[in-house]
């Protein structure tokens, strides 16, 4: 058993470890490896760690050698990985496992572990595969989006046929009505909604076939104002809406139907999170995203953006689900959801060169902040054209 460092003249555990490996110069060789090597005794006490392990665990050699895993990482004994390691120790078997490790600061890394019994305990070999895992997840996401595209094409085609019948019937009925009849206004609303739905299905078809949408300079405020008449119908009586639009909002380059998709899907999502009622807030702002700004969407370049924020006072999103909510077909709504809404929003924003910031607190609500790059054409559309927004 290695001794702990103490009185003058005694050999420290770190020095003892160096002496074990030093004779043939192996210490320098082991420290040069990308693969982490750690030796644990039967009490799960660190006997040796190479430089890679120090980097993986973000702990110095002097903090590990001679101490148990439980002492170095409180609570690790309650994890599945530690139970797996204990089984390997007791059964003296060779095994492998992937481990997602959470650091005290909340950051995470993924490691491939190989466990090999040795005379004094076990040797654990580890490789950091965080980046490989991220790329693999991105590939899986791309494959899901490809499947979503094929599905969207079929759904949009059939739905568009139904909309054609609705539009034709409503327009025919409108032509036969007197202008003073009350029902005429309801028909106008049906026609307007059906036309908007038809535009959306056109976007789904474009998405499924890989065609580019109609990109043009656009003021998001106009889209919000046009969406406002149907907003309360979506929310119902129990949910109130608040709209706060920046009067000097810059332009973006997007298809207006894409903004309709964002507004519709995030509004429905917010409504479903407020079963007992609440407040939905839609706001727009000009913002500047810094390279070092905390909380900004991952991989979003610094620069000027238009921010569209949709905030609810609902139940909030559990931390463990936040990494998956933009996955196609992932839903927590059971019989109410398809799992497509947020994935469509994610895809639309990504194609526009933007990003999404998610802020959520259990019991208090959720905010989706959409960042869209500012169009480098005319910076501001006159307020008069916004209807006084």
Phi, psi and omega in degrees: 000135178283147180267154175282151178295141182202250188289157181301135179097342178282156177269123181286163179296321179298316179293322179298318179298316179299321181294326180296318186263345187293325189313317182252019178070020184289334184302314180294324179294314181295323179291339181274351183284145173288329181282131178285141178231122176226137179249126180243138176276184185292346175265011182061036177262136181291122178259322179209142171220140176267181186298324181297320179296320178300318177292319180297315185271350182056038177226140179289159180302321182291341178276345186253309187301129179088354180248154179280164177299322180296324179289322182282324183228082182306132180095350182295334181293347180266000183272159178294325181295320179293321177298321178295316179297319179297318179298318179296321179296313184288319184271353178055052183239154175274134183208167179223151183200149172263135184230127173262115186256129178256124180277163180304331181276003178094347178288160184227149173223153180247133183232141169269122182250139170234129186245128184231120177298148175219169186304329183256002180158247178218155170251130179248120177258134184223141175231132178284114181244027182302311183293319179298321179295318179299316180294322178295319178294323177296320178296317179298320178297319179296321179294321178294320179295327177295318178295321178297321179299317179295319179294316181300321180300315180293316180296313183298321181297311181292320181293324179296325176297319178294321179295326178299319179294316180298313181297316182297316180295317181293319180292323179294318179295321180297321181295335184266358183262150172283146183301334185275348182292134183299323185295343181299320179298322178294322178294321177300319179295320179297315181297316180298315180294320180293322177296320179294318179297321178297322177296320180294318179294329174298322178292322177297319178296320178296320179297316184290333182261000176079014179279152178281141176288176180279099183270129178203160176301135188215139173261117183300328180303321179298320179295319180295317181295322178289334180278337187303320181300329181262357184299311184292331176295323178290318186286326185085179185287332187283343183246126178264154181243146174230134181234127182227102185252134178290128183288337182253030188298134177287166178271155172237171177247104182206168168273132182300330179295328177294322177292322175301319178298316179299309182298314183296310184293319180288328177292314178298318179299317179294317179302316181294339180274354183239064182300328182261014181095171180162203182231132173251129182240129175244127179219155176233147180209153165271129181225157173244123180263122179271154177300329186251013183291129179290141174081000181289155179304142182301137175067014178278119181296152178290153180149190182269134182222157165263128179256128173248114183248132176237115189237137177237166177251038185274207189282343183084163182250123179304144183305320185290347181260346189296329181286348186247353190294339180267003178286136176301137176074001177273125180212152175246009186268004178054250186278358183257341188242156176253344182079016182256332188303305183289330178292325176294316177302314181301314182295318180299314182293319178298318180295333180276000180080018182255196181209166181236129175251128181250123176238127183210144177221127183302129178084352182240332176134183185222145176229125172258120179251114181265124179252120181240131182301139178290137176291136182276013173274214177305130189288324187223138174270135183307141183298331181299330181281350182266003181071029177085016183295000000 
